[in-house]
């Protein structure tokens, strides 16, 4: 299965320290340039409920 990743799920996986699950679940995934630019900001604030 192939997916195109959006920012919110990638941030959620990163917070949970589970980005490796993407490789386990999906055979191929793409991160658009705009999403990469958004998630690459160092010390970007996020909300944790």
C-alpha positions as CSV (number, residue, x, y, z in Angstrom):
1,X,0.0,0.0,0.0
2,X,1.2,3.5,-0.9
3,X,0.4,6.7,1.0
4,X,1.1,10.4,0.8
5,X,1.9,11.7,4.3
6,X,0.4,14.8,5.8
7,X,1.9,16.9,8.6
8,X,-0.5,16.0,11.5
9,X,0.0,12.2,11.3
10,X,3.7,12.5,11.0
11,X,3.9,14.8,14.0
12,X,1.7,12.3,16.0
13,X,4.0,9.4,15.1
14,X,7.0,11.5,16.0
15,X,5.6,12.5,19.4
16,X,4.9,8.8,20.1
17,X,8.4,7.9,18.9
18,X,6.9,5.5,16.3
19,X,7.9,6.9,12.9
20,X,9.4,3.4,12.2
21,X,5.8,2.1,12.0
22,X,5.5,3.8,8.6
23,X,8.0,1.4,7.1
24,X,6.4,-1.6,8.8
25,X,2.8,-0.7,7.7
26,X,3.3,0.8,4.2
27,X,5.4,-0.5,1.3
28,X,5.9,3.1,0.0
29,X,5.2,6.6,1.4
30,X,5.7,10.0,0.1
31,X,6.2,13.3,2.0
32,X,5.4,16.3,-0.2
33,X,8.0,19.2,-0.2
34,X,5.6,21.5,1.7
35,X,5.0,18.9,4.4
36,X,8.7,18.3,4.8
37,X,9.3,22.0,5.1
38,X,6.6,22.3,7.8
39,X,7.8,19.4,9.9
40,X,11.5,20.3,9.6
41,X,11.2,23.4,11.7
42,X,13.3,23.0,14.8
43,X,11.6,23.5,18.2
44,X,8.2,24.0,16.6
45,X,5.6,24.2,19.3
46,X,2.9,21.6,19.4
47,X,-0.1,20.9,21.7
48,X,-0.3,17.7,23.7
49,X,-3.7,17.1,25.3
